[in-house]
Amino acid sequence: MTQSAQQQARRQQRIEELCAASLRALTGDAGLHYRGRRLYQGERRLPTHAPHLRIDPEQDDFADCRAAADGMALRLLHSDPALHRERCPEDAVERLIFELLEQLRVETRVPDDMPGMANNLLRRFESWSRAFYRSGLTEGSIGLLLYTVAQMCWSRLQARPVLDETEDYIEGTRASLVRELGTALYGLRRQRHDQAAYAEHALAIAQIVGTRVRAERAQAGDDEDEEPAEAASEAFALLLDLEDGDGDEDGIAAATTGHSKTFEDAALAYRVFTARFDREVTAGSLVRRALLRENREWLDKATAEQAINLPRLARRLGSVLCEPRPDGRSFGEEEGRIDGRRLAQLVSSPTERRLFYRDQVKLGTDCAVSLLIDCSGSMKHHIMPVTMMAESLIRALEMIGATTELLGFTTGAWNGGRAYQAWMSGGRPRGPGRLNEVCHMVFKDADRSWRRARTDIAALLKPDLFREGIDGEAVDWACERLLARPENRRILIVISDGCPADSATNLANDAFYLDNHLKEVVARRSREGQVEVLGLGVGLDLSPFYRRCLATDMAQALDTHLFDEIVELIGGRHRR
């Protein structure tokens, strides 16, 4: 990930945080958040069907993003999704128009005391219109038809003139449509406060446009490649998002994921074919002591060259993790609460003033932080800076009195190992679930200090520990270890550079089986609220899996800015 890409990812995270906060404030729905540039309500993705609400963060500014959030808030507040689904047509083009018209309807419901929201939406629609026109996507008949209908309906609903820049260009098409659409257009404005009545007029317009598009395509010999409508759909999502599946986005290095039919068919029940070969080990036992000492010297030298300011990092962590805690009482004070044991002094010495006591407090941490490192093959290339970063965090956390663990996860073999062989010997039953032997490694447990565990931590630098990654089970395992701790606050930071991957499991189930299990685990742990699960992406945006995450670039030096962002992540700033 280049520096500019990392900056873009962080900027996008910040924009999504602000837009999600705005959505939650406007709707009162605390479950609204962004993940992977998609809006979610809890764990359900909310599709954005209207073309002018689709945002390109590389080209659109924050005002456009805020306008899209305002538009989605109005949709959630003023549109009945059940009624909308019931009336929505099946034909793709008709559905497109129907979706657009419903969004334009709710945008007329801006409260009078929110002129800023109205201005945001007006500016966004005009900006989208100009960009669509200037891109040349209206040069074909279908692109021009769809654009003209959008302008006419928006103009009627908002009681505003169409975009001045394109008014002359669309005049011929608009004139040809007025006779057919006139009655329905009048009904849109009149019935905009009644969704059911409005839907009848919207359906009429959608059917007219659908008929025209089908006629245009038939006249062109069904050769849609000659029409720029296809380019329009790709550039501005005019024909996109008609289904609720996730799509690929450009510009930000984000983890790719999808739906697992095997996982869904099993009612989201994750299966393990056999756990007979699974193991949990102390990482230091997997490496020769001489090699551990050599790796430790190498690690110490590299860390010294980074010149990380640990006291400053500890202060920053203390600012988000430390809380006031009782620390006894101070007696003999001249003000505070009366100390009943000293009242007799008031009789013997009427001028005595030191009859009070005060409760004393001190800052302390009642927190356990676990770092879980993905030890899959691709992480070998990043493991030195990742290890230095993890060690720095552990040492700084110990300075403020927090409990720390350093864990890792990999598999016992490539391509399934003994678990896969057992499946093959058993006749290869369908849907076997996880087909590899997991290996969970403890580099530092919570009861050992960094100084005592520092040699074992150097086992992270042994390349042949890195195989494949089964993230969901590892996150569950790390959470259970934290739940066994007495601390009041428990934080798990998962450090990874990619999606869950195990070739044997993917081949026997489907490509997203492990992805979907990781999502389910993180969502469940988040609902339970006993462990805060955070994602730290190494050259990757992990937001499709973790609501709170941060994308980092380990090719750069471990500077103050990186640690400040990690502190913000722990403190709750990077919410998706």
Secondary structure by P-SEA (a helix, b strand, c coil): ccaaaaaaaaaaaaaaaaaaaaaaaacccccccccccccccccbbbbbcccccccccccccaaaaaaaaaaaaaaaccccaaaaaaaccccaaaaaaaaaaaaaaaaaccccccaaaaaaaaaaaaaaaaaaaaacccccaaaaaaaaaaaaaaaaaacccccccccccaaaaaaaaccccaaaaaaaaaacccaaaaaaaaaaaaaaaaaaaaaaaaaacccccccaaaaaaaacccccccccbbbbbcccccccccccaaaaaaccbbbbccccccccccccccccaaaaaaaaaaaaaaaaaaccaaaaaaaaaaaccbbbbbcccccccccccccccaaaaaaacccccccbbbbbbbbbbcbbbbbbbbccccccccaaaaaaaaaaaaaaaaaabbbbbbbbcccccccccaaaaaaaaacccccccccbbbbbbbcccccccccccccccccccccccccccccaaaaaaaaaaaaaccccbbbbbbbbccccccaaaaaacccaaaaaaaaaaaaaaaaacccbbbbbbccccccccccbbbbbbccccccaaaaaaaaaaaaccccc
